[in-house]
Amino acid sequence: MEYHWYEDYWAMPRNLPRGHEFFIGYYQTRRAIHHHAAFIHTDQSCFLSTHLFDQGYRIFLHFNSGTMTEVERGETPALPVKIIRENMNLEAPLLAGLLGKLTE
């Protein structure tokens, strides 16, 4: 299962692979996580937390620069956030630019 976050709604690809779905807005994304949708593509950062790992999701961050980063639990030497702990909210480090460079 995968959770793909996009920095900008307009940067989301329009042709997704088979079985992948867009979930636009808070309610749709929350429902998709609740029902364990296999592939979630969204612009909702409020759901980024290590609880997604507990539900079996891999987390991918897509930035406007074209960079894609996979966030993994544990030590992350490639990122300014050196350790991703359990029960960690990932939205704050994301918005602070610690998980990748955001567009200004």
Secondary structure, DSSP 8 states (H G I E B T S, - for coil): -EEEEES-GGGS-SS--TT-EE--SHHHHHHHHHTT-SEEEE---TT-BTHHHHTT-EEEEE-TTS-EEEE-SEE-TTSSS-EE-TT-BSHHHHHTTSSS----
